[in-house]
Amino acid sequence: MRMVDIHTHFLPRTWPDLAARFGTPDWPWMRHGGAGRAMLMVGDQEFRPVTSACWDPAVRLEAMDRDGVDVQIMCATPVLFSYQRPPAQGLECARLFNDVAREICAHAPRRLKSLCQVPLQDTDLACRELSRAMAEGHVGVHIGNHVGARDINDEGIITFLQHCAAEGAAVFVHPWDMMAQDRMSRYQLPWLVAMPAETQLSILWLILSGAFERLPRSLKLCFAHGGGSFPYLLGRVDNAWRNRDVVREDCPRLPSTYVDRFYVDAAVFSDDALAFLVKVMGEDRVMLGSDYPFPLGEQQVGNLIRSQEALPAPTREKLLHANATAFFDLDAGRTAMSGASATRRSA
């Protein structure tokens, strides 16, 4: 079976000293060790150990060959978003990392595709960078699920999503800057508890606020990590909508009827969870996503879906590649920029 992995991350090997450039502290940077290992830093704090799989296309392609992955969709690590910075600085960062992504993809343009990032704190700049990035060969955009106190149903973010629909840009929503971290100081609890909750929160904001009523059905929207807590608590939401008028005051339809408005990846790491996810979302709305190359991702990409014999083979085909091929329009040759032109444009 072919495989398209829609959820993978990259980091540049190095990038300019942003703290020096902008004169403010606590910017991300890379502290390199030996043997292809490094520590992603935020100011003076260690954020995450990483390896050359993040920046070396040869290592990435070797892993793809090992696991049988035909195409990877890459996006930056959310710590690079810079949403809390002044808009002009966020735009400069977005352009920097977007251009690096295209350089990595230029090593194997048929197999490596990229999602851009945008300065989502400024709607006009975000729309402009989205258009530029799509023209440069990105297949969509990777956004965080909120910008400070502005949730995904914020009018500026809705305007940006409308622009994505007009541009034909697929949108991948990734949780970040997680809630209540002061209560989750150990055991990676922000990743294990807050990330799923952040994603459920964003989906419910779109549904319960009526935001989906203002978004075109042509918008291609996907949420990471199997939709977080959303699929498993949807019955609770439907029950609340039926029995509490404050829940349904801005939501004209039963919440579960909105599952045809978005997609999720299949990064749930459990046979039972995957079967339930497909039951809730439908076989046309789930796509392989590994979270490569991070330790919380699927270590043998695609194994969960391929080994799920309870799912019919045509369903597994959809999850492994067919849904993603349609979602990202991969057969349309959208990313036709050659390696040579990528190098010229980024020079």
C-alpha positions as a Markdown table, in Angstrom:
| # | Residue | x | y | z |
|---|---|---|---|---|
| 1 | Met | 0.0 | 0.0 | 0.0 |
| 2 | Arg | 1.2 | 3.5 | -0.8 |
| 3 | Met | 1.6 | 5.9 | 2.2 |
| 4 | Val | 1.4 | 9.7 | 2.6 |
| 5 | Asp | 2.4 | 10.9 | 6.0 |
| 6 | Ile | 0.7 | 14.3 | 6.6 |
| 7 | His | 2.1 | 15.1 | 10.0 |
| 8 | Thr | 5.9 | 15.4 | 10.2 |
| 9 | His | 8.1 | 18.2 | 11.5 |
| 10 | Phe | 11.3 | 19.9 | 10.4 |
| 11 | Leu | 13.8 | 22.3 | 11.9 |
| 12 | Pro | 16.6 | 24.1 | 10.1 |
| 13 | Arg | 20.1 | 22.9 | 11.0 |
| 14 | Thr | 20.8 | 26.5 | 11.9 |
| 15 | Trp | 19.3 | 30.0 | 11.5 |
| 16 | Pro | 20.2 | 33.6 | 12.2 |
| 17 | Asp | 20.5 | 34.8 | 15.8 |
| 18 | Leu | 17.0 | 36.2 | 16.2 |
| 19 | Ala | 17.7 | 37.6 | 19.7 |
| 20 | Ala | 20.5 | 39.7 | 18.2 |
| 21 | Arg | 18.5 | 40.6 | 15.1 |
| 22 | Phe | 15.5 | 41.9 | 17.0 |
| 23 | Gly | 17.1 | 42.9 | 20.3 |
| 24 | Thr | 14.7 | 40.8 | 22.5 |
| 25 | Pro | 15.4 | 37.6 | 24.5 |
| 26 | Asp | 14.0 | 34.1 | 24.5 |
| 27 | Trp | 14.1 | 33.3 | 20.8 |
| 28 | Pro | 14.5 | 29.7 | 19.7 |
| 29 | Trp | 18.0 | 28.6 | 18.5 |
| 30 | Met | 19.9 | 25.4 | 18.0 |
| 31 | Arg | 22.7 | 24.2 | 20.3 |
| 32 | His | 24.6 | 21.5 | 18.3 |
| 33 | Gly | 26.4 | 18.6 | 19.8 |
| 34 | Gly | 28.1 | 15.8 | 17.9 |
| 35 | Ala | 26.9 | 12.8 | 15.9 |
| 36 | Gly | 23.9 | 14.6 | 14.4 |
| 37 | Arg | 22.4 | 15.5 | 17.8 |
| 38 | Ala | 21.3 | 19.0 | 19.0 |
| 39 | Met | 19.2 | 20.7 | 21.6 |
| 40 | Leu | 16.5 | 23.1 | 20.5 |
| 41 | Met | 16.8 | 26.0 | 22.9 |
| 42 | Val | 14.4 | 28.9 | 23.8 |
| 43 | Gly | 16.6 | 31.6 | 25.2 |
| 44 | Asp | 18.6 | 29.9 | 28.0 |
| 45 | Gln | 16.1 | 27.1 | 28.4 |
| 46 | Glu | 16.4 | 23.6 | 26.9 |
| 47 | Phe | 13.2 | 22.9 | 25.0 |
| 48 | Arg | 13.7 | 19.5 | 23.2 |
| 49 | Pro | 16.6 | 17.2 | 22.1 |
| 50 | Val | 16.5 | 16.7 | 18.4 |
| 51 | Thr | 18.5 | 14.9 | 15.7 |
| 52 | Ser | 19.6 | 15.4 | 12.1 |
| 53 | Ala | 16.3 | 13.8 | 11.0 |
| 54 | Cys | 14.8 | 17.2 | 11.5 |
| 55 | Trp | 17.1 | 19.0 | 9.0 |
| 56 | Asp | 18.9 | 16.4 | 6.8 |
| 57 | Pro | 16.8 | 15.3 | 3.9 |
| 58 | Ala | 19.0 | 12.2 | 3.3 |
| 59 | Val | 18.2 | 11.0 | 6.9 |
| 60 | Arg | 14.5 | 11.7 | 6.3 |
| 61 | Leu | 14.4 | 9.9 | 3.0 |
| 62 | Glu | 16.2 | 6.9 | 4.4 |
| 63 | Ala | 13.6 | 6.7 | 7.2 |
| 64 | Met | 10.8 | 7.0 | 4.6 |
| 65 | Asp | 12.3 | 4.2 | 2.6 |
| 66 | Arg | 12.7 | 2.0 | 5.7 |
| 67 | Asp | 9.0 | 2.4 | 6.6 |
| 68 | Gly | 7.6 | 2.5 | 3.0 |
| 69 | Val | 6.4 | 6.1 | 3.1 |
| 70 | Asp | 6.0 | 7.6 | -0.4 |
| 71 | Val | 5.3 | 11.2 | 0.5 |
| 72 | Gln | 5.9 | 13.3 | 3.6 |
| 73 | Ile | 4.2 | 16.6 | 4.4 |
| 74 | Met | 6.6 | 18.6 | 6.5 |
| 75 | Cys | 5.8 | 21.5 | 8.8 |
| 76 | Ala | 7.8 | 23.5 | 11.3 |
| 77 | Thr | 7.8 | 22.8 | 15.0 |
| 78 | Pro | 5.2 | 25.1 | 16.7 |
| 79 | Val | 7.8 | 26.7 | 18.9 |
| 80 | Leu | 8.9 | 28.6 | 15.8 |
| 81 | Phe | 5.5 | 30.3 | 15.2 |
| 82 | Ser | 6.5 | 33.6 | 17.0 |
| 83 | Tyr | 2.9 | 34.6 | 17.4 |
| 84 | Gln | 3.7 | 36.5 | 20.6 |
| 85 | Arg | 6.2 | 38.8 | 18.7 |
| 86 | Pro | 5.5 | 42.0 | 16.8 |
| 87 | Pro | 3.8 | 41.2 | 13.4 |
| 88 | Ala | 6.8 | 42.3 | 11.3 |
| 89 | Gln | 9.1 | 40.0 | 13.3 |
| 90 | Gly | 6.6 | 37.2 | 12.9 |
| 91 | Leu | 6.5 | 37.7 | 9.2 |
| 92 | Glu | 10.3 | 37.7 | 8.9 |
| 93 | Cys | 10.5 | 34.4 | 10.8 |
| 94 | Ala | 7.7 | 32.9 | 8.7 |
| 95 | Arg | 9.5 | 33.7 | 5.5 |
| 96 | Leu | 12.8 | 32.5 | 6.9 |
| 97 | Phe | 11.5 | 29.1 | 7.9 |
| 98 | Asn | 9.2 | 28.8 | 4.9 |
| 99 | Asp | 12.2 | 29.2 | 2.5 |
| 100 | Val | 14.2 | 26.6 | 4.5 |
| 101 | Ala | 11.3 | 24.2 | 4.1 |
| 102 | Arg | 11.4 | 24.6 | 0.3 |
| 103 | Glu | 15.1 | 24.1 | 0.3 |
| 104 | Ile | 14.8 | 20.8 | 2.1 |
| 105 | Cys | 11.9 | 19.7 | -0.2 |
| 106 | Ala | 14.0 | 20.5 | -3.2 |
| 107 | His | 16.2 | 17.5 | -2.5 |
| 108 | Ala | 13.2 | 15.2 | -3.4 |
| 109 | Pro | 10.4 | 17.4 | -4.6 |
| 110 | Arg | 8.1 | 14.4 | -5.5 |
| 111 | Arg | 8.4 | 12.9 | -2.1 |
| 112 | Leu | 8.9 | 15.9 | 0.3 |
| 113 | Lys | 6.1 | 18.5 | 0.5 |
| 114 | Ser | 5.8 | 21.4 | 2.9 |
| 115 | Leu | 3.3 | 23.4 | 4.8 |
| 116 | Cys | 4.1 | 27.1 | 5.4 |
| 117 | Gln | 3.7 | 29.1 | 8.6 |
| 118 | Val | 2.3 | 32.6 | 8.8 |
| 119 | Pro | 2.3 | 35.5 | 11.3 |
| 120 | Leu | -1.2 | 34.7 | 12.5 |
| 121 | Gln | -1.2 | 37.6 | 14.9 |
| 122 | Asp | -1.8 | 39.9 | 11.9 |
| 123 | Thr | -4.5 | 38.8 | 9.5 |
| 124 | Asp | -3.4 | 40.9 | 6.5 |
| 125 | Leu | 0.3 | 39.8 | 6.8 |
| 126 | Ala | -0.8 | 36.2 | 7.3 |
| 127 | Cys | -2.9 | 36.3 | 4.2 |
| 128 | Arg | -0.1 | 37.8 | 2.2 |
| 129 | Glu | 2.5 | 35.3 | 3.3 |
| 130 | Leu | 0.1 | 32.4 | 2.7 |
| 131 | Ser | -0.3 | 33.6 | -0.9 |
| 132 | Arg | 3.4 | 34.0 | -1.4 |
| 133 | Ala | 4.2 | 30.6 | 0.1 |
| 134 | Met | 1.6 | 28.8 | -2.0 |
| 135 | Ala | 3.1 | 30.4 | -5.1 |
| 136 | Glu | 6.5 | 29.1 | -4.0 |
| 137 | Gly | 5.3 | 25.5 | -3.8 |
| 138 | His | 3.9 | 24.9 | -0.3 |
| 139 | Val | 0.8 | 22.7 | -0.3 |
| 140 | Gly | -0.9 | 24.4 | 2.6 |
| 141 | Val | -0.3 | 26.1 | 5.9 |
| 142 | His | 0.4 | 24.9 | 9.5 |
| 143 | Ile | -1.2 | 27.0 | 12.2 |
| 144 | Gly | -1.4 | 26.9 | 16.0 |
| 145 | Asn | -4.8 | 26.4 | 17.5 |
| 146 | His | -4.9 | 29.9 | 19.1 |
| 147 | Val | -3.0 | 33.2 | 19.2 |
| 148 | Gly | -2.7 | 34.2 | 22.8 |
| 149 | Ala | -6.2 | 34.8 | 24.1 |
| 150 | Arg | -7.6 | 34.7 | 20.5 |
| 151 | Asp | -9.1 | 31.3 | 19.9 |
| 152 | Ile | -9.6 | 29.8 | 16.4 |
| 153 | Asn | -13.1 | 31.3 | 16.1 |
| 154 | Asp | -11.6 | 34.8 | 16.4 |
| 155 | Glu | -12.8 | 37.0 | 13.5 |
| 156 | Gly | -9.3 | 37.6 | 12.3 |
| 157 | Ile | -8.5 | 33.9 | 12.2 |
| 158 | Ile | -11.8 | 33.2 | 10.5 |
| 159 | Thr | -10.9 | 35.8 | 7.8 |
| 160 | Phe | -7.6 | 34.0 | 7.4 |
| 161 | Leu | -9.3 | 30.6 | 7.0 |
| 162 | Gln | -11.6 | 32.1 | 4.4 |
| 163 | His | -8.5 | 33.3 | 2.5 |
| 164 | Cys | -7.1 | 29.8 | 2.7 |
| 165 | Ala | -10.2 | 28.4 | 1.2 |
| 166 | Ala | -10.0 | 30.9 | -1.6 |
| 167 | Glu | -6.3 | 30.0 | -2.3 |
| 168 | Gly | -7.0 | 26.3 | -2.1 |
| 169 | Ala | -4.6 | 26.0 | 0.8 |
| 170 | Ala | -5.0 | 23.0 | 3.1 |
| 171 | Val | -4.9 | 24.0 | 6.8 |
| 172 | Phe | -3.3 | 21.8 | 9.4 |
| 173 | Val | -4.0 | 22.9 | 13.0 |
| 174 | His | -1.6 | 21.9 | 15.7 |
| 175 | Pro | -2.0 | 22.5 | 19.4 |
| 176 | Trp | 0.7 | 24.6 | 21.0 |
| 177 | Asp | 1.3 | 26.9 | 24.0 |
| 178 | Met | -0.7 | 24.6 | 26.1 |
| 179 | Met | -3.1 | 25.4 | 29.0 |
| 180 | Ala | -2.4 | 25.0 | 32.7 |
| 181 | Gln | 1.3 | 24.2 | 32.4 |
| 182 | Asp | 1.9 | 25.2 | 36.0 |
| 183 | Arg | -0.1 | 22.1 | 37.0 |
| 184 | Met | 1.7 | 19.8 | 34.6 |
| 185 | Ser | 5.3 | 20.2 | 35.5 |
| 186 | Arg | 6.4 | 16.6 | 35.1 |
| 187 | Tyr | 6.1 | 13.5 | 32.9 |
| 188 | Gln | 5.4 | 15.4 | 29.7 |
| 189 | Leu | 1.9 | 16.0 | 31.0 |
| 190 | Pro | 1.4 | 19.2 | 28.8 |
| 191 | Trp | 1.8 | 16.9 | 25.7 |
| 192 | Leu | -0.3 | 14.1 | 27.2 |
| 193 | Val | -3.2 | 16.0 | 28.7 |
| 194 | Ala | -3.2 | 19.6 | 27.5 |
| 195 | Met | -2.5 | 19.0 | 23.8 |
| 196 | Pro | -5.6 | 16.8 | 23.4 |
| 197 | Ala | -7.6 | 19.3 | 25.3 |
| 198 | Glu | -6.4 | 22.2 | 23.3 |
| 199 | Thr | -7.5 | 20.5 | 20.1 |
| 200 | Gln | -10.9 | 19.6 | 21.4 |
| 201 | Leu | -11.3 | 23.2 | 22.6 |
| 202 | Ser | -10.5 | 24.5 | 19.1 |
| 203 | Ile | -12.9 | 22.2 | 17.3 |
| 204 | Leu | -15.7 | 23.0 | 19.8 |
| 205 | Trp | -15.1 | 26.8 | 19.3 |
| 206 | Leu | -15.6 | 26.4 | 15.6 |
| 207 | Ile | -18.8 | 24.3 | 16.1 |
| 208 | Leu | -20.5 | 25.9 | 19.1 |
| 209 | Ser | -19.7 | 29.5 | 18.1 |
| 210 | Gly | -21.3 | 29.1 | 14.7 |
| 211 | Ala | -18.0 | 29.7 | 13.0 |
| 212 | Phe | -18.5 | 26.8 | 10.6 |
| 213 | Glu | -21.6 | 28.6 | 9.3 |
| 214 | Arg | -19.3 | 31.4 | 8.1 |
| 215 | Leu | -16.6 | 29.2 | 6.6 |
| 216 | Pro | -17.0 | 27.7 | 3.1 |
| 217 | Arg | -17.4 | 24.0 | 2.8 |
| 218 | Ser | -14.4 | 24.1 | 0.4 |
| 219 | Leu | -12.0 | 24.8 | 3.3 |
| 220 | Lys | -9.7 | 21.9 | 3.8 |
| 221 | Leu | -9.1 | 21.7 | 7.6 |
| 222 | Cys | -7.3 | 19.0 | 9.5 |
| 223 | Phe | -6.6 | 18.7 | 13.2 |
| 224 | Ala | -3.6 | 16.9 | 14.7 |
| 225 | His | -3.4 | 13.9 | 17.0 |
| 226 | Gly | -6.7 | 12.3 | 16.0 |
| 227 | Gly | -8.6 | 15.4 | 16.9 |
| 228 | Gly | -7.4 | 15.2 | 20.5 |
| 229 | Ser | -10.1 | 14.5 | 23.0 |
| 230 | Phe | -12.9 | 15.5 | 20.7 |
| 231 | Pro | -14.0 | 12.2 | 19.1 |
| 232 | Tyr | -14.1 | 10.4 | 22.5 |
| 233 | Leu | -16.2 | 13.1 | 24.2 |
| 234 | Leu | -18.5 | 14.0 | 21.3 |
| 235 | Gly | -21.5 | 12.2 | 22.9 |
| 236 | Arg | -21.1 | 14.5 | 26.0 |
| 237 | Val | -21.2 | 17.5 | 23.7 |
| 238 | Asp | -24.3 | 16.3 | 21.9 |
| 239 | Asn | -26.0 | 15.6 | 25.2 |
| 240 | Ala | -25.2 | 19.1 | 26.4 |
| 241 | Trp | -26.5 | 20.6 | 23.1 |
| 242 | Arg | -29.8 | 18.8 | 23.5 |
| 243 | Asn | -30.3 | 19.7 | 27.1 |
| 244 | Arg | -28.8 | 23.2 | 27.7 |
| 245 | Asp | -29.9 | 26.2 | 25.6 |
| 246 | Val | -26.7 | 28.0 | 26.5 |
| 247 | Val | -24.7 | 25.3 | 24.6 |
| 248 | Arg | -26.8 | 25.6 | 21.4 |
| 249 | Glu | -27.5 | 29.3 | 21.3 |
| 250 | Asp | -25.0 | 29.9 | 18.5 |
| 251 | Cys | -24.9 | 26.4 | 17.1 |
| 252 | Pro | -27.9 | 25.6 | 14.8 |
| 253 | Arg | -27.2 | 21.9 | 14.4 |
| 254 | Leu | -26.3 | 18.9 | 16.6 |
| 255 | Pro | -22.5 | 19.1 | 17.1 |
| 256 | Ser | -21.8 | 15.6 | 15.8 |
| 257 | Thr | -23.3 | 16.7 | 12.4 |
| 258 | Tyr | -20.2 | 18.9 | 11.9 |
| 259 | Val | -17.7 | 16.1 | 11.6 |
| 260 | Asp | -18.0 | 16.4 | 7.8 |
| 261 | Arg | -16.4 | 19.8 | 8.0 |
| 262 | Phe | -12.8 | 18.8 | 9.0 |
| 263 | Tyr | -10.3 | 15.9 | 9.0 |
| 264 | Val | -8.0 | 14.5 | 11.6 |
| 265 | Asp | -4.8 | 12.6 | 11.5 |
| 266 | Ala | -4.5 | 9.0 | 12.8 |
| 267 | Ala | -1.8 | 9.6 | 15.5 |
| 268 | Val | -3.7 | 7.8 | 18.2 |
| 269 | Phe | -1.3 | 4.8 | 18.8 |
| 270 | Ser | -4.0 | 2.2 | 19.7 |
| 271 | Asp | -6.0 | -0.3 | 17.6 |
| 272 | Asp | -9.2 | 0.4 | 19.5 |
| 273 | Ala | -8.7 | 4.2 | 19.4 |
| 274 | Leu | -8.2 | 4.1 | 15.6 |
| 275 | Ala | -11.3 | 1.9 | 15.1 |
| 276 | Phe | -13.4 | 4.3 | 17.2 |
| 277 | Leu | -11.9 | 7.4 | 15.4 |
| 278 | Val | -12.8 | 6.0 | 12.0 |
| 279 | Lys | -16.3 | 5.2 | 13.3 |
| 280 | Val | -16.8 | 8.8 | 14.6 |
| 281 | Met | -15.2 | 10.7 | 11.8 |
| 282 | Gly | -15.8 | 8.3 | 8.8 |
| 283 | Glu | -13.3 | 6.6 | 6.7 |
| 284 | Asp | -13.0 | 9.6 | 4.4 |
| 285 | Arg | -11.9 | 12.0 | 7.1 |
| 286 | Val | -8.9 | 10.3 | 8.7 |
| 287 | Met | -5.3 | 10.4 | 7.3 |
| 288 | Leu | -2.0 | 8.9 | 8.3 |
| 289 | Gly | 0.1 | 11.2 | 10.5 |
| 290 | Ser | 3.1 | 10.1 | 12.4 |
| 291 | Asp | 4.6 | 13.1 | 14.2 |
| 292 | Tyr | 8.0 | 12.1 | 12.7 |
| 293 | Pro | 10.7 | 12.5 | 13.9 |
| 294 | Phe | 9.8 | 13.1 | 17.5 |
| 295 | Pro | 9.7 | 10.4 | 20.3 |
| 296 | Leu | 6.0 | 10.8 | 20.9 |
| 297 | Gly | 5.3 | 10.0 | 17.2 |
| 298 | Glu | 4.7 | 6.6 | 15.6 |
| 299 | Gln | 8.1 | 4.9 | 15.5 |
| 300 | Gln | 7.3 | 2.6 | 12.6 |
| 301 | Val | 5.2 | 4.9 | 10.4 |
| 302 | Gly | 2.0 | 3.5 | 9.1 |
| 303 | Asn | 2.1 | 0.3 | 11.2 |
| 304 | Leu | -1.0 | 1.0 | 13.2 |
| 305 | Ile | -3.2 | 1.4 | 10.1 |
| 306 | Arg | -1.6 | -1.4 | 8.1 |
| 307 | Ser | -2.0 | -3.9 | 10.9 |
| 308 | Gln | -5.6 | -3.0 | 11.6 |
| 309 | Glu | -7.2 | -6.1 | 10.0 |
| 310 | Ala | -10.6 | -5.1 | 11.4 |
| 311 | Leu | -10.6 | -2.3 | 8.9 |
| 312 | Pro | -11.4 | -3.4 | 5.3 |
| 313 | Ala | -8.5 | -3.0 | 2.9 |
| 314 | Pro | -10.2 | -0.2 | 0.9 |
| 315 | Thr | -10.6 | 1.7 | 4.2 |
| 316 | Arg | -6.9 | 1.3 | 5.0 |
| 317 | Glu | -6.0 | 2.5 | 1.6 |
| 318 | Lys | -8.0 | 5.7 | 2.2 |
| 319 | Leu | -6.3 | 6.3 | 5.6 |
| 320 | Leu | -2.8 | 5.5 | 4.3 |
| 321 | His | -2.8 | 7.6 | 1.1 |
| 322 | Ala | -6.0 | 8.3 | -0.8 |
| 323 | Asn | -7.6 | 10.8 | 1.6 |
| 324 | Ala | -4.3 | 12.7 | 1.9 |
| 325 | Thr | -3.8 | 12.7 | -1.9 |
| 326 | Ala | -7.1 | 14.4 | -2.4 |
| 327 | Phe | -6.8 | 16.7 | 0.6 |
| 328 | Phe | -3.4 | 18.1 | -0.5 |
| 329 | Asp | -4.2 | 17.8 | -4.2 |
| 330 | Leu | -1.0 | 15.8 | -4.6 |
| 331 | Asp | -1.8 | 14.5 | -8.1 |
| 332 | Ala | -2.2 | 18.0 | -9.5 |
| 333 | Gly | 1.5 | 18.8 | -9.5 |
| 334 | Arg | 1.0 | 21.9 | -7.3 |
| 335 | Thr | 4.6 | 21.7 | -6.0 |
| 336 | Ala | 6.3 | 21.8 | -9.4 |
| 337 | Met | 9.2 | 24.0 | -8.4 |
| 338 | Ser | 12.4 | 22.2 | -9.3 |
| 339 | Gly | 15.4 | 21.9 | -7.0 |
| 340 | Ala | 17.3 | 24.4 | -9.1 |
| 341 | Ser | 14.7 | 27.1 | -9.0 |
| 342 | Ala | 14.3 | 26.5 | -5.2 |
| 343 | Thr | 17.9 | 27.1 | -4.7 |
| 344 | Arg | 17.9 | 30.2 | -6.9 |
| 345 | Arg | 14.9 | 31.7 | -5.1 |
| 346 | Ser | 16.3 | 31.1 | -1.6 |
| 347 | Ala | 19.7 | 32.4 | -2.4 |
